Amino acid sequence: MTPSKADVVIIGGGIIGSAVAWWLTRQPGYTGRVVVIEKDPTYQFSSTTLSAASIRQQFSTPENIAMSAYGIDFLRNVKTLLDDETEIGLHEGGYLMLATPGGRDILARNVALQRRHGANIELFNVAELARRFPWLALDDIDCGGYGVTGEGWFDAYALLQGFRRCARRQGVDYITDEVTGVNVENGIARSVSLLGGGTLSCGTVVNAAGAAGGKVAALSGLTLPVEPRKRCVFVFSCATETTITDCPLVVDPSGLYFRREGRQFITGIPPEHDPACWDFEVDYPLFDEVIWPLLAARVPAFEAIRMTNAWAGHYEYNTLDQNAILGPHPEVPNYLFANGFSGHGLQQAAAAGRATAELIVHGTYKSIDLSIFNYDRIASKRAVRELNVI
């Protein structure tokens, strides 16, 4: 049965909401009641489960690097931190960010920053790239940033279920329902209304609604520049896949990415025209007309490939700067955001969940100072610059 009140109501039970819930149970001395509202407990259309499920350290801001550094540490130790049931199949295959001569200076600055903050990233010149990855065509490439360790991919669904299972075991309630309203009176969020009927009074509300974060914020008359952006992921086989050895997740200067998935590969690219949308229809012409030619140009062996599967999911896209929006609304201090990760949410969930729990319990960040991502920057449009959003 739906409870009538909670100390913390989390709207959205995907990877971010479930990480916040679990971390609340880990705060020393915290005994508040935590309720997570999730409309689809199957997670069939969740951004978490429909993602490319990867993690990287190659960011251009220290705070993003720090979140993903903690993220990889969490994934490496997930059985100790969560439970023995959490089998995520972490594969540290690395990222390879390719740059043309025009992008060399930016990539070199980013790699230098990443290394200063402890990331194990190497900057390879074109000769080094040719030796390490002889299957790549490099005529237009000047250099590449390569994650030697700390980057790769894993089972997103298994991680989500680990957070959810362990949060419930620690006393968190998961309610299958949909939020239809958040009642704000005198600058305080007082209660949450549910589609199934009834009202849940609360001490704190956390908006972790993913791609629906902007819609949920609007229920309280708040503005959040987050909207759903469709991303299609294609699976393909290659007749000569055994010649493509030591294949990391490659990010092409065009925005194309690809990586291994067993004996096959997955790939995708942000569409040229990228409007907000809610459908899950796969854009098959995108593969034939855009992706395949780019794949074949970068990897000659990919001239002989066959698409075997495809799916579409949604990014919770922050239209300001494609970075997380974390922390309280300045006019409603008990309404917290954990939104806008723009494709980074899965890899940053452990750090963002911990940070949000710290704000709720302690009123400040205790581990990583993530104040750069505060909501305040939205009104002033102080964008946090970030590159290589995939």
C-alpha positions as CSV (number, residue, x, y, z in Angstrom):
1,M,0.0,0.0,0.0
2,T,1.1,3.6,-0.7
3,P,2.2,5.3,2.5
4,S,0.7,8.6,3.5
5,K,4.0,10.4,4.2
6,A,7.7,10.1,3.8
7,D,10.8,12.0,4.8
8,V,12.2,11.8,1.2
9,V,10.1,11.2,-1.9
10,I,12.2,10.3,-5.0
11,I,10.5,10.7,-8.3
12,G,12.0,8.2,-10.7
13,G,13.4,4.8,-9.8
14,G,16.0,4.5,-12.6
15,I,19.7,4.4,-12.0
16,I,19.9,7.9,-10.5
17,G,16.8,7.7,-8.3
18,S,17.8,4.2,-7.0
19,A,21.4,5.4,-6.3
20,V,20.1,8.3,-4.3
21,A,17.8,6.0,-2.4
22,W,20.5,3.5,-1.6
23,W,23.0,6.1,-0.6
24,L,20.4,7.6,1.8
25,T,20.4,4.3,3.7
26,R,24.2,4.5,3.9
27,Q,24.4,7.8,5.6
28,P,25.4,7.3,9.2
29,G,22.6,7.8,11.6
30,Y,20.0,8.6,9.0
31,T,16.7,6.8,9.7
32,G,14.2,8.8,7.6
33,R,11.6,7.0,5.5
34,V,12.5,7.0,1.8
35,V,9.9,6.3,-0.9
36,V,10.7,5.9,-4.6
37,I,7.9,6.5,-7.2
38,E,8.5,4.6,-10.4
39,K,5.8,4.2,-13.1
40,D,7.5,1.3,-15.0
41,P,9.1,-1.3,-12.7
42,T,10.0,-3.4,-15.7
43,Y,12.3,-0.6,-16.9
44,Q,11.4,-1.5,-20.5
45,F,11.7,2.1,-21.7
46,S,14.2,3.3,-19.1
47,S,17.1,5.4,-20.3
48,T,19.3,3.3,-18.1
49,T,18.6,0.0,-19.7
50,L,18.5,1.3,-23.3
51,S,21.9,3.1,-23.0
52,A,25.2,2.0,-24.5
53,A,26.3,1.3,-20.8
54,S,29.8,2.7,-20.8
55,I,32.1,4.8,-18.6
56,R,34.9,7.1,-19.4
57,Q,37.3,9.5,-17.6
58,Q,37.8,11.7,-20.7
59,F,35.9,14.9,-19.7
60,S,36.9,18.5,-19.8
61,T,35.9,19.6,-16.3
62,P,37.5,18.3,-13.1
63,E,34.1,17.6,-11.4
64,N,33.0,15.3,-14.3
65,I,36.4,13.5,-14.1
66,A,36.0,13.1,-10.4
67,M,32.5,11.7,-10.7
68,S,33.6,9.1,-13.2
69,A,36.7,8.3,-11.3
70,Y,34.6,7.4,-8.3
71,G,32.2,5.6,-10.7
72,I,34.9,3.2,-12.0
73,D,36.0,2.6,-8.5
74,F,32.5,1.7,-7.5
75,L,32.0,-0.6,-10.5
76,R,35.3,-2.4,-9.7
77,N,34.1,-3.0,-6.1
78,V,30.4,-3.4,-6.8
79,K,30.1,-6.8,-5.1
80,T,31.5,-5.5,-1.9
81,L,29.5,-2.2,-2.0
82,L,26.2,-3.7,-3.1
83,D,26.0,-7.5,-2.9
84,D,27.3,-10.7,-4.4
85,E,24.3,-10.9,-6.7
86,T,25.3,-7.9,-8.7
87,E,27.2,-9.3,-11.7
88,I,27.8,-6.3,-14.0
89,G,30.5,-7.8,-16.3
90,L,32.7,-4.8,-16.3
91,H,35.1,-4.7,-19.3
92,E,37.7,-2.0,-19.2
93,G,38.2,-1.8,-22.9
94,G,39.0,1.9,-22.9
95,Y,37.8,4.9,-25.0
96,L,39.6,6.2,-28.0
97,M,38.8,9.9,-28.8
98,L,40.1,10.7,-32.2
99,A,41.0,14.3,-33.3
100,T,41.8,15.9,-36.6
101,P,44.6,18.5,-36.8
102,G,42.0,21.2,-36.0
103,G,41.0,19.4,-32.8
104,R,44.4,18.5,-31.6
105,D,44.9,21.4,-29.2
106,I,41.5,20.9,-27.5
107,L,42.2,17.1,-27.1
108,A,45.7,17.7,-25.8
109,R,44.4,20.2,-23.2
110,N,41.7,17.8,-22.1
111,V,44.1,14.8,-21.8
112,A,46.6,17.0,-19.7
113,L,43.7,18.0,-17.4
114,Q,42.5,14.4,-17.1
115,R,46.0,13.2,-16.2
116,R,46.4,15.9,-13.6
117,H,43.3,14.6,-12.0
118,G,44.6,11.0,-11.9
119,A,43.0,9.5,-15.0
120,N,45.1,7.0,-16.8
121,I,44.8,8.6,-20.3
122,E,47.5,8.6,-23.0
123,L,47.7,11.0,-25.9
124,F,48.8,9.0,-29.0
125,N,50.2,10.6,-32.1
126,V,49.1,9.2,-35.5
127,A,52.1,6.8,-35.7
128,E,51.3,5.4,-32.2
129,L,47.7,5.0,-33.2
130,A,48.7,3.1,-36.3
131,R,50.9,0.7,-34.3
132,R,48.2,0.1,-31.6
133,F,45.2,0.0,-33.9
134,P,46.3,-1.0,-37.4
135,W,42.7,-1.6,-38.6
136,L,41.9,2.2,-38.3
137,A,42.1,4.5,-41.3
138,L,44.0,7.6,-40.1
139,D,44.5,9.8,-43.1
140,D,42.6,12.7,-41.6
141,I,43.6,12.0,-37.9
142,D,46.3,13.8,-36.0
143,C,46.0,12.2,-32.5
144,G,43.9,10.3,-30.1
145,G,43.2,10.2,-26.4
146,Y,43.2,6.6,-25.1
147,G,42.0,5.4,-21.7
148,V,44.5,2.8,-20.7
149,T,42.4,1.8,-17.6
150,G,39.3,3.2,-16.0
151,E,37.1,3.2,-19.1
152,G,34.9,0.6,-20.7
153,W,31.4,-0.9,-20.5
154,F,29.2,-3.1,-18.3
155,D,25.7,-4.4,-17.7
156,A,23.5,-1.4,-17.0
157,Y,20.4,-3.5,-16.0
158,A,22.4,-5.5,-13.5
159,L,23.7,-2.4,-11.9
160,L,20.3,-0.8,-11.7
161,Q,18.8,-3.9,-10.1
162,G,21.7,-4.1,-7.7
163,F,21.0,-0.5,-6.4
164,R,17.2,-1.2,-6.3
165,R,17.5,-4.5,-4.6
166,C,19.9,-3.3,-1.9
167,A,17.9,-0.1,-1.4
168,R,14.7,-2.1,-0.7
169,R,16.6,-4.5,1.5
170,Q,17.6,-1.4,3.6
171,G,14.0,-0.3,4.0
172,V,13.3,1.9,0.9
173,D,9.8,1.6,-0.4
174,Y,9.3,1.4,-4.2
175,I,5.8,2.4,-5.3
176,T,4.5,1.7,-8.8
177,D,2.7,4.8,-9.7
178,E,3.1,8.1,-11.6
179,V,3.4,11.6,-10.1
180,T,0.8,14.0,-11.3
181,G,1.5,17.0,-9.1
182,V,3.9,18.3,-6.5
183,N,2.2,20.8,-4.1
184,V,4.4,23.8,-3.2
185,E,3.2,26.2,-0.6
186,N,5.2,29.2,0.7
187,G,8.3,28.0,-1.0
188,I,8.2,24.5,0.4
189,A,7.3,21.3,-1.4
190,R,4.6,19.8,0.9
191,S,3.2,16.7,-0.9
192,V,3.1,14.6,-4.0
193,S,-0.1,13.6,-5.8
194,L,-0.2,10.2,-7.6
195,L,-2.1,9.0,-10.7
196,G,-3.4,6.0,-8.7
197,G,-5.0,8.3,-6.2
198,G,-3.9,9.7,-2.9
199,T,-1.4,12.2,-1.7
200,L,2.0,11.5,-0.2
201,S,3.3,14.2,2.2
202,C,7.0,14.7,2.2
203,G,10.0,16.5,3.8
204,T,12.1,16.5,0.7
205,V,11.4,15.8,-3.0
206,V,14.1,14.6,-5.4
207,N,13.4,14.9,-9.1
208,A,15.2,12.0,-10.6
209,A,12.7,11.5,-13.5
210,G,15.3,11.2,-16.2
211,A,14.1,12.3,-19.6
212,A,10.8,13.4,-18.0
213,G,12.6,15.6,-15.5
214,G,11.5,18.8,-17.2
215,K,7.8,17.7,-17.2
216,V,8.0,16.7,-13.6
217,A,9.5,20.1,-12.6
218,A,6.7,21.9,-14.5
219,L,4.2,20.2,-12.2
220,S,5.5,22.6,-9.5
221,G,5.7,25.6,-11.8
222,L,9.5,25.2,-11.9
223,T,11.7,25.5,-15.0
224,L,14.2,22.7,-15.9
225,P,15.9,22.8,-19.3
226,V,15.7,19.0,-19.7
227,E,14.0,17.2,-22.5
228,P,14.0,13.7,-24.1
229,R,16.4,13.3,-27.1
230,K,16.2,10.0,-29.0
231,R,19.3,8.0,-29.5
232,C,19.4,5.0,-31.8
233,V,21.8,2.1,-31.1
234,F,22.6,-0.3,-33.9
235,V,24.2,-3.8,-33.6
236,F,26.1,-5.1,-36.5
237,S,28.3,-8.0,-37.4
238,C,31.5,-7.9,-39.5
239,A,32.7,-10.7,-41.8
240,T,36.3,-10.1,-40.8
241,E,35.8,-9.1,-37.2
242,T,38.8,-11.2,-36.0
243,T,41.1,-8.7,-37.7
244,I,39.8,-5.9,-35.4
245,T,41.8,-6.7,-32.3
246,D,42.0,-4.6,-29.1
247,C,39.0,-2.6,-30.0
248,P,38.1,0.2,-27.5
249,L,35.0,2.4,-27.7
250,V,36.1,4.7,-30.6
251,V,34.7,8.2,-30.8
252,D,35.1,9.6,-34.3
253,P,35.5,13.4,-35.0
254,S,32.1,13.1,-36.8
255,G,30.4,12.1,-33.5
256,L,30.1,8.5,-34.6
257,Y,31.0,5.9,-31.9
258,F,31.4,2.2,-32.0
259,R,32.7,-0.6,-29.8
260,R,32.7,-4.4,-29.5
261,E,29.8,-6.3,-28.0
262,G,31.0,-9.9,-27.9
263,R,31.8,-10.9,-31.5
264,Q,29.6,-8.1,-32.8
265,F,29.7,-4.3,-32.5
266,I,27.4,-1.5,-31.4
267,T,27.3,2.0,-32.9
268,G,25.4,5.2,-33.0
269,I,25.6,8.9,-33.8
270,P,23.7,12.0,-32.7
271,P,21.3,12.9,-35.5
272,E,21.9,16.1,-37.4
273,H,18.5,17.5,-36.5
274,D,17.7,16.4,-32.9
275,P,14.3,17.6,-31.7
276,A,12.7,16.6,-28.4
277,C,10.6,13.5,-28.8
278,W,9.0,10.7,-26.9
279,D,8.8,7.9,-29.4
280,F,10.9,4.8,-29.5
281,E,10.9,4.2,-33.3
282,V,14.3,3.3,-34.7
283,D,15.6,5.5,-37.4
284,Y,16.8,2.8,-39.8
285,P,17.8,5.1,-42.6
286,L,20.3,6.7,-40.2
287,F,22.3,3.5,-40.3
288,D,22.3,3.1,-44.0
289,E,22.7,6.7,-45.1
290,V,25.0,8.1,-42.4
291,I,26.5,5.6,-40.0
292,W,27.6,2.8,-42.4
293,P,29.6,5.2,-44.7
294,L,31.3,6.7,-41.7
295,L,32.2,3.3,-40.3
296,A,33.6,2.1,-43.6
297,A,35.7,5.3,-43.9
298,R,37.2,4.8,-40.5
299,V,37.6,1.0,-40.5
300,P,38.0,-0.5,-44.0
301,A,36.9,-3.9,-42.7
302,F,33.5,-2.4,-41.9
303,E,32.7,-2.2,-45.6
304,A,31.4,-5.7,-45.2
305,I,29.0,-5.5,-42.3
306,R,25.4,-6.5,-41.6
307,M,23.0,-4.8,-39.1
308,T,21.6,-7.5,-36.8
309,N,19.6,-5.5,-34.2
310,A,18.7,-2.0,-33.2
311,W,16.9,-0.1,-30.4
312,A,16.1,3.5,-29.5
313,G,16.2,5.2,-26.0
314,H,16.1,8.7,-24.7
315,Y,18.8,11.0,-23.2
316,E,17.7,13.3,-20.5
317,Y,19.2,16.2,-22.5
318,N,20.2,19.4,-20.7
319,T,19.7,22.0,-23.4
320,L,22.0,24.5,-21.6
321,D,25.3,22.6,-21.4
322,Q,24.6,18.8,-21.5
323,N,25.8,18.5,-17.9
324,A,24.1,17.3,-14.7
325,I,21.8,19.7,-12.7
326,L,22.2,18.9,-9.0
327,G,20.9,20.3,-5.8
328,P,18.0,22.4,-4.5
329,H,15.9,25.0,-6.3
330,P,16.8,28.4,-4.9
331,E,13.2,29.2,-4.2
332,V,12.1,25.8,-3.1
333,P,15.0,24.5,-0.9
334,N,13.5,21.1,-0.2
335,Y,13.1,20.3,-3.9
336,L,16.3,18.8,-5.2
337,F,17.3,18.1,-8.8
338,A,19.3,15.1,-10.0
339,N,18.8,15.6,-13.7
340,G,20.2,16.5,-17.1
341,F,23.1,14.1,-17.3
342,S,22.8,14.0,-21.1
343,G,24.2,10.5,-21.5
344,H,26.5,10.5,-18.5
345,G,23.9,9.4,-15.9
346,L,24.8,5.7,-15.8
347,Q,28.5,6.3,-15.2
348,Q,28.0,9.1,-12.8
349,A,25.1,7.6,-10.8
350,A,27.2,6.3,-7.9
351,A,28.8,9.7,-7.3
352,A,25.6,11.7,-8.0
353,G,23.6,9.5,-5.8
354,R,26.1,9.9,-2.9
355,A,26.3,13.7,-3.4
356,T,22.5,14.1,-3.4
357,A,22.1,12.0,-0.3
358,E,24.8,14.1,1.4
359,L,22.9,17.3,0.6
360,I,19.7,15.8,2.0
361,V,21.2,14.6,5.3
362,H,24.0,17.1,5.9
363,G,23.0,20.1,3.8
364,T,26.4,20.1,2.0
365,Y,28.6,18.0,-0.1
366,K,30.9,15.7,1.9
367,S,32.8,13.8,-0.7
368,I,33.1,15.6,-4.1
369,D,32.2,19.3,-4.3
370,L,29.7,19.4,-7.2
371,S,28.4,22.9,-6.6
372,I,29.5,23.8,-10.2
373,F,26.3,21.8,-11.3
374,N,23.9,23.8,-9.0
375,Y,20.6,24.9,-10.4
376,D,21.6,28.5,-9.9
377,R,23.5,28.4,-13.2
378,I,20.3,27.7,-15.1
379,A,18.8,31.2,-14.5
380,S,22.1,33.0,-15.2
381,K,22.9,30.6,-18.2
382,R,26.4,30.0,-16.8
383,A,27.0,27.0,-18.9
384,V,29.6,24.4,-17.8
385,R,31.6,23.6,-20.9
386,E,31.8,20.0,-21.9
387,L,32.8,18.0,-25.0
388,N,32.4,14.6,-26.4
389,V,28.8,14.0,-25.3
390,I,27.7,10.5,-26.4
